[in-house]
Amino acid sequence: MKLKLESFSAQESVGEDGQSVGAVLRVVFRDGLPGTLGVSGTIGISFEHPNPAGLTFAEVERLAIDRVLDAM
């Protein structure tokens, strides 16, 4: 199983909450399971970051994956 970033957005501060990132990770399972046509899923996550608009796709992917794996 792998996690891959599908999409993300930078979110501005709301009230007392800081700036944050919203991300959607695709869960990628290995191919070729006997009798299975396909298995997939997504995980949504939001986390605070001081400069979400300055993050690259690769940076968000690494941050989001690390946080999801820590939560599992």
HELIX and SHEET records of a PDB file:
HELIX    1   1 PRO A   52  GLY A   54  5                                   3    
HELIX    2   2 PHE A   57  ALA A   71  1                                  15    
SHEET    1   A 3 LYS A   2  GLN A  11  0                                        
SHEET    2   A 3 SER A  20  VAL A  28 -1                                        
SHEET    3   A 3 SER A  40  GLU A  48 -1                                        
END                                                                             
